[in-house]
Amino acid sequence: MKYALSPSKAHRFLRCTASLLHDKKEEETPATIRGRQLHEYAYLKLTNQDYEEFAEIHQFNDYEENLINCYVNAVHEEAIRIGATKRVFEKKESASLYFFNFNYIIDALLIGGDTASIIDLKTGNIDVEVEKNEQLLFYAHDVSIKYPKIKKFRLSIFQKMRMKTQEIQKQDIIDFFLEKYDIFEEIHSEDLKYRPSEKACQWCAIKNTCIARANWIVRGKPDEYEV
């Protein structure tokens, strides 16, 4: 398949499929490198491994130390809340949906009874909302397949020392992706369309030069727009 559908880009391609035409290889930045180091630091703490040497090498500042400690505490509290009997951290998974295969890593997955809790650690400063978070929904869809007894999901974003959580049912996830079938078919058939929106355009590589987005803004940003 020509296009790689990463869950982290789902907020974009599930609306503006033509944005896939402009995907570029993600380049490392100081922020992405630091984010990866902080995730690894959290993993060491969550799995009770020796982390002191790692912390010494990377010289985390007070804010970063507090962020990771608060995150680790939040994960432990969530595990108690749902009576977790299975805990998975930073594990690479493979999944498929409609015509596509993709890989992903869930920062924290907790399974307790008929409930799954998925927690995504964000280390950046731009606020990420948990409501209608497509990335989390992708994760939840695959978890629902691999753990068929799960009926309820707690989807969370941990950012800036606090956790935002949305509870949804398994059927909500199924319905969400059933409604998106036409989008996946559009990508599969390579009949891609521009559909600008605030969310889809936010991280698009051609945000500042996209004619479709310019026309959309001129037209007053209607809810539905297609070029």
C-alpha beads as a LAMMPS data file, in Angstrom:
LAMMPS data file: protein, C-alpha beads

227 atoms
226 bonds

1 atom types
1 bond types

-500.0 500.0 xlo xhi
-500.0 500.0 ylo yhi
-500.0 500.0 zlo zhi

Masses

1 110.0

Atoms # bond

1 1 1 0.000 0.000 0.000
2 1 1 1.302 3.408 -1.006
3 1 1 0.296 5.309 2.136
4 1 1 1.402 4.589 5.698
5 1 1 -1.434 5.174 8.135
6 1 1 0.036 5.896 11.518
7 1 1 -2.430 6.356 14.421
8 1 1 -0.553 9.536 15.361
9 1 1 -1.646 11.057 12.019
10 1 1 -5.243 9.828 12.222
11 1 1 -6.606 13.237 13.241
12 1 1 -5.470 14.427 9.807
13 1 1 -6.069 11.638 7.288
14 1 1 -9.465 10.610 8.680
15 1 1 -10.734 13.939 7.370
16 1 1 -8.302 15.264 4.755
17 1 1 -7.169 12.168 2.895
18 1 1 -5.186 14.263 0.390
19 1 1 -2.868 15.323 3.203
20 1 1 -1.249 11.900 2.769
21 1 1 0.147 13.146 -0.541
22 1 1 2.340 15.540 1.396
23 1 1 3.663 13.271 4.116
24 1 1 7.342 13.656 4.793
25 1 1 9.729 11.551 6.780
26 1 1 9.604 12.829 10.329
27 1 1 12.822 14.546 11.302
28 1 1 14.297 14.366 14.747
29 1 1 14.176 17.584 16.732
30 1 1 15.420 18.389 20.235
31 1 1 11.790 18.144 21.411
32 1 1 11.165 14.694 19.899
33 1 1 14.489 13.380 21.205
34 1 1 13.735 14.676 24.697
35 1 1 10.227 13.249 24.528
36 1 1 11.607 9.813 23.698
37 1 1 14.069 10.042 26.601
38 1 1 11.254 10.987 28.986
39 1 1 9.148 8.051 27.805
40 1 1 12.067 5.707 28.408
41 1 1 12.592 7.233 31.847
42 1 1 8.930 6.609 32.679
43 1 1 9.217 3.028 31.420
44 1 1 12.171 2.325 33.705
45 1 1 10.251 3.645 36.696
46 1 1 7.009 1.829 35.839
47 1 1 8.834 -1.483 35.450
48 1 1 10.879 -1.022 38.638
49 1 1 14.216 -0.984 36.841
50 1 1 17.299 0.947 37.855
51 1 1 16.876 4.456 36.468
52 1 1 19.452 6.504 38.382
53 1 1 22.228 6.163 35.804
54 1 1 19.793 7.006 33.007
55 1 1 18.667 10.126 34.893
56 1 1 22.259 11.136 35.523
57 1 1 23.162 10.815 31.839
58 1 1 20.217 12.850 30.598
59 1 1 20.098 15.472 33.358
60 1 1 16.334 15.884 33.650
61 1 1 15.264 19.210 35.123
62 1 1 12.838 19.635 38.024
63 1 1 9.802 19.996 35.764
64 1 1 10.673 16.834 33.836
65 1 1 11.263 14.883 37.047
66 1 1 7.914 16.017 38.425
67 1 1 6.141 15.261 35.144
68 1 1 7.371 11.667 35.040
69 1 1 6.802 11.064 38.749
70 1 1 3.236 12.377 38.456
71 1 1 2.650 10.223 35.386
72 1 1 3.966 7.083 37.076
73 1 1 1.776 7.767 40.126
74 1 1 -1.253 8.347 37.897
75 1 1 -0.680 5.018 36.119
76 1 1 -0.414 3.176 39.437
77 1 1 -3.573 4.847 40.742
78 1 1 -5.410 3.957 37.531
79 1 1 -4.296 0.341 37.852
80 1 1 -5.777 0.216 41.355
81 1 1 -8.954 1.954 40.171
82 1 1 -9.768 -0.704 37.582
83 1 1 -8.243 -3.656 39.447
84 1 1 -5.656 -4.232 36.744
85 1 1 -4.355 -7.777 36.428
86 1 1 -2.303 -7.016 33.315
87 1 1 -0.013 -4.054 32.739
88 1 1 1.811 -3.369 29.472
89 1 1 4.179 -0.436 28.977
90 1 1 5.802 0.898 25.787
91 1 1 5.315 -2.325 23.822
92 1 1 5.377 -2.215 20.035
93 1 1 2.245 -3.789 18.520
94 1 1 1.114 -4.642 14.999
95 1 1 -2.493 -4.225 13.914
96 1 1 -4.722 -4.162 10.868
97 1 1 -7.837 -2.197 10.009
98 1 1 -9.762 -2.530 6.764
99 1 1 -7.098 -2.613 4.012
100 1 1 -4.192 -1.395 6.101
101 1 1 -1.542 -2.667 8.500
102 1 1 0.131 -0.388 11.002
103 1 1 2.390 -0.415 14.042
104 1 1 1.901 1.473 17.243
105 1 1 3.146 1.787 20.818
106 1 1 0.791 2.359 23.749
107 1 1 2.545 4.138 26.589
108 1 1 0.453 2.348 29.213
109 1 1 -2.199 -0.351 28.792
110 1 1 -3.975 -1.662 31.876
111 1 1 -6.462 -4.542 31.776
112 1 1 -8.823 -5.243 34.654
113 1 1 -11.905 -7.442 34.308
114 1 1 -13.969 -6.114 31.403
115 1 1 -12.190 -2.716 31.420
116 1 1 -9.136 -1.537 29.511
117 1 1 -7.356 1.707 30.373
118 1 1 -5.128 3.282 27.720
119 1 1 -2.893 6.166 28.777
120 1 1 -0.874 8.323 26.395
121 1 1 1.925 10.431 27.864
122 1 1 2.404 13.776 26.132
123 1 1 5.569 15.731 26.942
124 1 1 4.952 18.731 24.659
125 1 1 3.412 22.074 25.580
126 1 1 0.558 22.136 23.055
127 1 1 -2.579 20.849 24.749
128 1 1 -3.945 17.556 23.422
129 1 1 -7.612 16.814 24.023
130 1 1 -8.879 13.386 24.972
131 1 1 -12.379 13.832 23.534
132 1 1 -12.632 12.346 20.031
133 1 1 -8.917 11.580 20.074
134 1 1 -8.426 9.472 16.951
135 1 1 -5.044 8.149 18.019
136 1 1 -6.503 6.687 21.211
137 1 1 -9.441 5.269 19.272
138 1 1 -7.053 3.442 16.936
139 1 1 -5.337 1.932 19.969
140 1 1 -8.646 0.980 21.550
141 1 1 -9.865 -0.700 18.372
142 1 1 -6.881 -3.036 18.279
143 1 1 -7.086 -3.698 22.023
144 1 1 -10.762 -4.631 21.579
145 1 1 -9.726 -7.263 19.027
146 1 1 -6.843 -8.686 21.050
147 1 1 -8.858 -8.665 24.291
148 1 1 -12.406 -9.586 23.169
149 1 1 -13.782 -9.683 26.726
150 1 1 -13.222 -5.943 27.141
151 1 1 -16.489 -3.989 27.174
152 1 1 -15.437 -0.606 28.522
153 1 1 -12.482 1.655 27.755
154 1 1 -10.917 4.453 29.743
155 1 1 -8.903 6.588 27.312
156 1 1 -6.525 9.109 28.859
157 1 1 -4.070 11.818 27.960
158 1 1 -1.488 12.612 30.631
159 1 1 0.025 16.039 30.091
160 1 1 1.278 18.900 32.237
161 1 1 0.943 16.980 35.507
162 1 1 -2.671 15.922 35.030
163 1 1 -4.675 13.199 33.385
164 1 1 -7.770 13.762 31.262
165 1 1 -9.944 10.666 30.815
166 1 1 -12.897 9.708 28.645
167 1 1 -14.930 6.550 29.231
168 1 1 -16.453 4.863 26.197
169 1 1 -18.011 1.527 25.391
170 1 1 -16.643 -1.041 22.956
171 1 1 -19.612 -0.447 20.657
172 1 1 -18.706 3.255 20.429
173 1 1 -15.326 2.297 18.984
174 1 1 -16.864 -0.139 16.527
175 1 1 -19.372 2.492 15.404
176 1 1 -16.662 5.118 14.980
177 1 1 -14.680 3.007 12.540
178 1 1 -17.755 1.726 10.708
179 1 1 -18.575 5.364 9.984
180 1 1 -15.052 5.855 8.633
181 1 1 -15.185 2.991 6.121
182 1 1 -15.630 5.355 3.168
183 1 1 -12.513 7.259 4.225
184 1 1 -10.411 4.087 4.240
185 1 1 -11.877 3.068 0.873
186 1 1 -10.997 6.506 -0.490
187 1 1 -7.386 6.045 0.589
188 1 1 -7.254 2.463 -0.667
189 1 1 -8.537 3.489 -4.107
190 1 1 -6.234 6.551 -4.084
191 1 1 -9.181 8.858 -4.688
192 1 1 -7.854 11.364 -2.170
193 1 1 -9.684 14.586 -1.304
194 1 1 -8.797 17.844 0.427
195 1 1 -11.019 18.572 3.419
196 1 1 -9.476 21.363 5.499
197 1 1 -10.360 21.707 9.170
198 1 1 -8.740 23.180 12.254
199 1 1 -7.704 19.751 13.508
200 1 1 -6.635 18.272 10.178
201 1 1 -4.551 21.283 9.163
202 1 1 -2.779 21.857 12.466
203 1 1 0.265 19.689 11.762
204 1 1 0.009 19.332 7.981
205 1 1 3.268 19.816 6.074
206 1 1 1.630 22.180 3.529
207 1 1 -0.544 24.121 5.980
208 1 1 0.828 27.498 4.840
209 1 1 0.729 26.820 1.091
210 1 1 -2.416 24.703 0.694
211 1 1 -4.860 26.241 -1.801
212 1 1 -7.741 24.188 -0.409
213 1 1 -7.082 25.573 3.077
214 1 1 -6.812 29.132 1.747
215 1 1 -10.171 28.794 -0.027
216 1 1 -11.689 27.266 3.093
217 1 1 -10.559 30.238 5.194
218 1 1 -11.857 32.732 2.619
219 1 1 -15.232 30.978 2.639
220 1 1 -15.466 31.449 6.389
221 1 1 -14.341 27.963 7.459
222 1 1 -17.555 26.035 6.778
223 1 1 -17.905 22.673 8.545
224 1 1 -17.817 20.727 5.298
225 1 1 -15.554 21.768 2.444
226 1 1 -14.127 19.819 -0.433
227 1 1 -11.958 20.772 -3.424

Bonds

1 1 1 2
2 1 2 3
3 1 3 4
4 1 4 5
5 1 5 6
6 1 6 7
7 1 7 8
8 1 8 9
9 1 9 10
10 1 10 11
11 1 11 12
12 1 12 13
13 1 13 14
14 1 14 15
15 1 15 16
16 1 16 17
17 1 17 18
18 1 18 19
19 1 19 20
20 1 20 21
21 1 21 22
22 1 22 23
23 1 23 24
24 1 24 25
25 1 25 26
26 1 26 27
27 1 27 28
28 1 28 29
29 1 29 30
30 1 30 31
31 1 31 32
32 1 32 33
33 1 33 34
34 1 34 35
35 1 35 36
36 1 36 37
37 1 37 38
38 1 38 39
39 1 39 40
40 1 40 41
41 1 41 42
42 1 42 43
43 1 43 44
44 1 44 45
45 1 45 46
46 1 46 47
47 1 47 48
48 1 48 49
49 1 49 50
50 1 50 51
51 1 51 52
52 1 52 53
53 1 53 54
54 1 54 55
55 1 55 56
56 1 56 57
57 1 57 58
58 1 58 59
59 1 59 60
60 1 60 61
61 1 61 62
62 1 62 63
63 1 63 64
64 1 64 65
65 1 65 66
66 1 66 67
67 1 67 68
68 1 68 69
69 1 69 70
70 1 70 71
71 1 71 72
72 1 72 73
73 1 73 74
74 1 74 75
75 1 75 76
76 1 76 77
77 1 77 78
78 1 78 79
79 1 79 80
80 1 80 81
81 1 81 82
82 1 82 83
83 1 83 84
84 1 84 85
85 1 85 86
86 1 86 87
87 1 87 88
88 1 88 89
89 1 89 90
90 1 90 91
91 1 91 92
92 1 92 93
93 1 93 94
94 1 94 95
95 1 95 96
96 1 96 97
97 1 97 98
98 1 98 99
99 1 99 100
100 1 100 101
101 1 101 102
102 1 102 103
103 1 103 104
104 1 104 105
105 1 105 106
106 1 106 107
107 1 107 108
108 1 108 109
109 1 109 110
110 1 110 111
111 1 111 112
112 1 112 113
113 1 113 114
114 1 114 115
115 1 115 116
116 1 116 117
117 1 117 118
118 1 118 119
119 1 119 120
120 1 120 121
121 1 121 122
122 1 122 123
123 1 123 124
124 1 124 125
125 1 125 126
126 1 126 127
127 1 127 128
128 1 128 129
129 1 129 130
130 1 130 131
131 1 131 132
132 1 132 133
133 1 133 134
134 1 134 135
135 1 135 136
136 1 136 137
137 1 137 138
138 1 138 139
139 1 139 140
140 1 140 141
141 1 141 142
142 1 142 143
143 1 143 144
144 1 144 145
145 1 145 146
146 1 146 147
147 1 147 148
148 1 148 149
149 1 149 150
150 1 150 151
151 1 151 152
152 1 152 153
153 1 153 154
154 1 154 155
155 1 155 156
156 1 156 157
157 1 157 158
158 1 158 159
159 1 159 160
160 1 160 161
161 1 161 162
162 1 162 163
163 1 163 164
164 1 164 165
165 1 165 166
166 1 166 167
167 1 167 168
168 1 168 169
169 1 169 170
170 1 170 171
171 1 171 172
172 1 172 173
173 1 173 174
174 1 174 175
175 1 175 176
176 1 176 177
177 1 177 178
178 1 178 179
179 1 179 180
180 1 180 181
181 1 181 182
182 1 182 183
183 1 183 184
184 1 184 185
185 1 185 186
186 1 186 187
187 1 187 188
188 1 188 189
189 1 189 190
190 1 190 191
191 1 191 192
192 1 192 193
193 1 193 194
194 1 194 195
195 1 195 196
196 1 196 197
197 1 197 198
198 1 198 199
199 1 199 200
200 1 200 201
201 1 201 202
202 1 202 203
203 1 203 204
204 1 204 205
205 1 205 206
206 1 206 207
207 1 207 208
208 1 208 209
209 1 209 210
210 1 210 211
211 1 211 212
212 1 212 213
213 1 213 214
214 1 214 215
215 1 215 216
216 1 216 217
217 1 217 218
218 1 218 219
219 1 219 220
220 1 220 221
221 1 221 222
222 1 222 223
223 1 223 224
224 1 224 225
225 1 225 226
226 1 226 227
